[in-house]
Amino acid sequence: MNKLKLILLIIYSLLVLTACNNQNTLIAKYQRTSMGDYFHLIFQDENGKDWDFGNGNNNLGDYNSLNDPNADNSKYVNKKFEINWDNINAEYFCCEGALNLVEGEVPTIIKLKLIDN
């Protein structure tokens, strides 16, 4: 029985390490949180590409107000963040404002860290 527990613990540890290694890291500036046809959480990378994490079930940690389009997040606009993210399965609304609930992999923030005060 102890061998089985040990094997299960090793398998679990390997799965956790694999999940952590699949994360992507992005350095980007926070731009805005808004509600148009859908919720948007926009960051912009150094190349000017906008990254929208609005469909994800994001873990924003100390920056949870970024999830609220009505919150005053002006102090974070153009501040650099280190974003650990991955494409994770989630339900979200889509399709040109039709509000169809669909399921699929979407960019999701796993960890968010302010690096530019």
C-alpha positions as CSV (number, residue, x, y, z in Angstrom):
1,M,0.0,0.0,0.0
2,N,2.8,2.4,0.8
3,K,4.4,1.8,-2.6
4,L,1.1,2.7,-4.3
5,K,0.9,5.9,-2.3
6,L,4.5,6.7,-3.3
7,I,3.8,6.0,-7.0
8,L,0.7,8.2,-6.9
9,L,2.7,11.0,-5.2
10,I,5.4,10.8,-7.8
11,I,2.8,10.9,-10.7
12,Y,1.0,13.9,-9.1
13,S,4.3,15.7,-8.7
14,L,5.3,15.1,-12.3
15,L,1.9,16.4,-13.5
16,V,2.3,19.6,-11.4
17,L,5.8,20.1,-12.7
18,T,4.6,19.6,-16.3
19,A,1.8,22.1,-15.9
20,C,4.2,24.7,-14.5
21,N,6.6,24.2,-17.3
22,N,3.8,24.7,-19.9
23,Q,3.2,28.2,-18.7
24,N,4.2,31.1,-20.9
25,T,5.8,34.3,-19.6
26,L,5.0,37.7,-21.1
27,I,6.2,41.2,-20.1
28,A,3.5,43.6,-21.0
29,K,1.9,46.9,-20.0
30,Y,-1.6,47.0,-18.7
31,Q,-3.9,49.0,-21.0
32,R,-7.5,48.7,-19.9
33,T,-10.4,46.7,-18.6
34,S,-13.6,47.2,-20.4
35,M,-17.0,45.8,-21.2
36,G,-18.0,46.1,-24.8
37,D,-19.9,43.2,-26.4
38,Y,-17.7,41.1,-24.1
39,F,-15.4,41.6,-21.2
40,H,-11.8,42.6,-22.2
41,L,-8.6,42.7,-20.1
42,I,-6.0,44.2,-22.3
43,F,-2.2,44.2,-21.9
44,Q,0.3,45.3,-24.6
45,D,3.7,43.8,-25.2
46,E,6.9,45.5,-26.3
47,N,6.0,44.9,-30.0
48,G,2.7,46.7,-29.7
49,K,0.6,43.5,-29.8
50,D,-2.5,43.6,-27.6
51,W,-3.2,40.5,-25.4
52,D,-6.8,40.1,-24.3
53,F,-7.2,37.8,-21.2
54,G,-10.9,38.7,-20.9
55,N,-12.2,35.2,-21.5
56,G,-10.0,33.4,-19.0
57,N,-10.6,32.5,-15.4
58,N,-7.7,34.7,-14.4
59,N,-5.7,34.5,-11.1
60,L,-4.8,38.2,-10.7
61,G,-3.7,37.9,-7.1
62,D,-3.2,41.4,-5.5
63,Y,-4.5,43.0,-8.7
64,N,-8.0,41.6,-8.7
65,S,-9.5,45.1,-9.3
66,L,-8.3,44.6,-12.9
67,N,-11.2,42.2,-13.3
68,D,-13.7,45.0,-12.7
69,P,-14.4,47.4,-15.6
70,N,-16.0,49.8,-13.1
71,A,-12.9,50.0,-10.9
72,D,-10.5,52.9,-11.1
73,N,-7.3,51.1,-12.3
74,S,-5.7,54.2,-13.7
75,K,-2.7,53.8,-11.5
76,Y,-1.9,50.6,-13.4
77,V,-2.2,52.0,-16.9
78,N,1.1,51.6,-18.8
79,K,2.7,49.8,-15.9
80,K,4.7,46.7,-16.8
81,F,3.6,43.4,-15.5
82,E,5.1,39.9,-15.7
83,I,2.3,37.6,-16.8
84,N,2.5,33.9,-16.4
85,W,-0.2,32.5,-18.6
86,D,-1.4,29.4,-20.5
87,N,-4.2,28.4,-22.8
88,I,-6.7,26.8,-20.4
89,N,-10.2,25.4,-21.1
90,A,-13.0,27.7,-20.0
91,E,-16.6,28.6,-20.8
92,Y,-16.9,32.1,-22.4
93,F,-19.3,34.1,-24.5
94,C,-18.5,34.6,-28.1
95,C,-19.6,35.2,-31.7
96,E,-20.0,38.8,-32.8
97,G,-22.1,39.9,-29.8
98,A,-24.5,36.9,-30.1
99,L,-23.6,35.9,-26.5
100,N,-23.3,32.2,-27.3
101,L,-21.8,30.3,-24.4
102,V,-19.0,28.1,-25.8
103,E,-16.1,26.2,-24.3
104,G,-12.5,26.2,-25.5
105,E,-9.0,27.0,-24.6
106,V,-8.4,30.7,-23.9
107,P,-5.4,32.7,-22.7
108,T,-5.6,32.7,-18.9
109,I,-3.4,34.5,-16.4
110,I,-2.0,32.1,-13.9
111,K,0.2,34.6,-12.0
112,L,0.5,38.4,-12.3
113,K,3.4,40.5,-10.9
114,L,3.9,44.2,-11.2
115,I,7.5,44.9,-12.2
116,D,7.2,48.7,-13.0
117,N,6.1,51.0,-10.1
